[in-house]
């Protein structure tokens, strides 16, 4: 082991499982060896070399006062950083010990508006990855979320994996600690990695043990807390206890701010799975940008806690109509009182983040300026009440929100801080100048003595000039010489005998005297005594403020709520949004609705939507790029905004409360994760069919497009029937399968609507207007032209489309003959045009004379049997008899769509397997081994 400082660093590094170690060495925190090289690259720090006992090691460091921003940069990248602080040993030397481990979820130095959650997730049992859907959904989960920067701590239990993923996505934690069973559930861990930016940390499994976790919760929040708040789930308690235990083990001091545990029921809020939150672009766009999201669009908040709360409301819309109505009343009051709203927003702009200030006070990191911010912000509720007094806001929920606070206690805390703290305190809490005169008698006495000595020192230069007739006399102080009397060289020989020279400079000399040294010792003693006493008094004051952490959180939350009400009203007033009518019925009625984000950047065409108990399923057809997706998303967003308590972009809107919003609006290819586009599409569909209820809103933007046409139509058809017959959810389903539009004639609650387009002289205009009934065509070739597809391709596609519609033969044009276009030196054989007609009944092309449209050679060369003449019934493929028998025994009306799809896939694989085996046998008999050619 290396000796010296580097050896001590390496030894401490072995004690921790942190990724990096910052070790105090005097006035710097140093990184050595591999850690130094790493932070040098990551943080652009200068790396030098440290010699230690004949060896040289890389070294990089930062000043003590500047560690926090570097820690912030590291933990935001997902690294755990141990901090070793220096202390004096009995022998007068120095040693170091690890005092804390800073992790992404326990870092207190953030200044971002976003919440910073540490989350724990516990599984009921070891989840399986068998592919059986029931095995995925019957595992319950416990979840706990603690924002260490504000002290907010919540816990709950959910029924299945999808619900757990939705909550994790909703809270967006910085760090997740999974329980032992979750660690074996690779799909769940993968989902956490994919759907959040959280760092995964794996603490000891004992933290999640039921007994230890329950003890941790009771020790932190009180012995009767779980029962008092209705937290009955053992899983939720295990998760909460693990968060407490993990936070304690880091030593970062974050548990001091955790003063109140709250239980919540996911059923109190609208279910928004991770896919829906992403598809609706609530907090960020599909590309990962905040700009262009719903949150960025409606965010006119002026406080940091207001910004956090607005994001929370959008991610967790309510189902309680009374609470929704209260929020809407507040927004409406602000919307109709522009002058009062502006005055309130001006006052709000002066509010600091009380939740975080309370947390800093609780963990002992708040300084005097932080407490001054607490003092000033505690005046905000009273100033807000003054601003709304006598206005139409006086009887609104805004006033109720403020009057619901313990205003007397708020006034008392503010008064104490105002009487205690100096108006311009120093940055350090260990030096004098923190308190006002009259706050503490003992401190006042020390200050008086200190000021008396300082007064004597301040007048010393004048006295010496007069007493000894000296010119150019000054009295000053520095770290090297202490206090000194400085005179110019020209008169230095005239100083009195009791002056003792301490230093000669170019143009002057410095002296001291016995009396000056005595006064210096006295002022140093008084400065130390004042600093110690003020620090002690400040810590006591800070502890009293920390004891009011819950009050600060309540005040901060109230200020945030008023900020959100005002921000939503501001957006509504500027953009012409209206108050929705929220009911317990089935209606979703929107008149002249608009997309809240898209309308900001384009001239938007409003559209109506009418859904009720008799009209619950709308099949939306129309051209690509015509606005189908926008129309459906705006419906979902209007419902979401209404239940979040916001006005909506419409002339009028009636929203029946929904329990969940589920979307499938396209899938990104995830081949790197082993999941194709179609697999992702089917998993999203499966989740909807398992999760939605009759009180849900479902948005489907294409289903089945990732597979063969007839397979896709079948899946979309079956899913439509299941949603209509079995679930009964309000559904908007955009599709290019026009075959589905006939379902409106057979299913009573299905209706067709389409996005209108107009064609004149070959030019197509998308009107972006929703009309009743199905569309007559897709205009896909027109969209291809708009996308810049080469003109010969567009023209040829238009020609082929025309002949297909008329069921006329299509000439399959070859590449011509005689030229070498293969690249291998062989001359290409000339190909003759082939006449073919697309047969809708078979889903394939046949030749113009009734044949297959290809020669027998074509069929055999590509490894497939020739199609039988269409004059006769095609010969059934091998194995089809067994499949037909199973098909006849299957009740398609009673079989869930996902199970039916699995059966269809199995039947198809069996038939393909039999057919390929037969083909291989025929080909093996026909291939001439010496020539390698097929025999006719």
ABEGO torsion letter per residue (X at the ends): XBBEAAAAAAAAAAABABABBBBBBEABBBBBEAAAAAAAAAAGBBBBBBBBGGBBBBBBBBBAAAAAAAAAAAAAAGBBBBBBBBBBBAAGBBBBBBABBBBAAABAABABABBBBBBBBBBABBBBBAGBAAAAAABBBBBBBBBAAAGBBBBBBBABAAAAAAAAAAAGBABBBBBAAAAABAAAAAAAAAABABBBBBBBAAAABAAAAAAAAAAAAEAAAAAAAGBABAAAAAAAAAAAAAAAAAGAGAAAABABBBBBBAAABBBBBAAAAAAAGAABBAAGBABGBAAAAABABABAAAAAAAAAAAABBBABAAAAAAAAAAAAAAAABAAAAAAAAAAAAABBBAAAAAAAAAAGABBAAAAAAAAAAAAAAAAAAAAABGBAAAABAAAAAAAABBAAAAAAAAAAAAAABBABBBABAABBGABBBGABAAAAAAAAAAAAAAAAAAAAAAAAAAAAGBBGBBBBBBAAAEBBBBBBAAAAAABBAABBBABBBAABBBBBBAAAAAAAAAAAAAAAAAAAAAAAAAAAAAAAAAAAAAAAAAAAAAAAAAAAAAAAAAAAAAAGBBBBBBBABABBBBBGBBBAAAAAABBBBBBBBBBBAABABBBBBEBBGAGAAAAAAAAAAAAAAAAAGBBBBBABBBBBBBABBBBBAEBBBAAAAGBBAAAAAAAAAAAAAAABBAABBBBBBEBGAABBAAAAAAAAAAAAAAAAAAAGBBBBBBBABAAAAAAAAABAABBBBBBBBBBBGGBBBBAGBBBBEBBABAGAAAAAAAAGBBAAAAAAAAAAAAAAAAGBBBBBBBAEBGBBAAGAGBBBBBBBBBBBBBBAAAGBBBBAAGBAGBBAAAAAAAGBBBBBBAABBBBBBBGAAAAAAAAAABBAAABBAAAAAAAAAAAAAAAAAAAAAAAAAAAAAABBAAAGBBBX
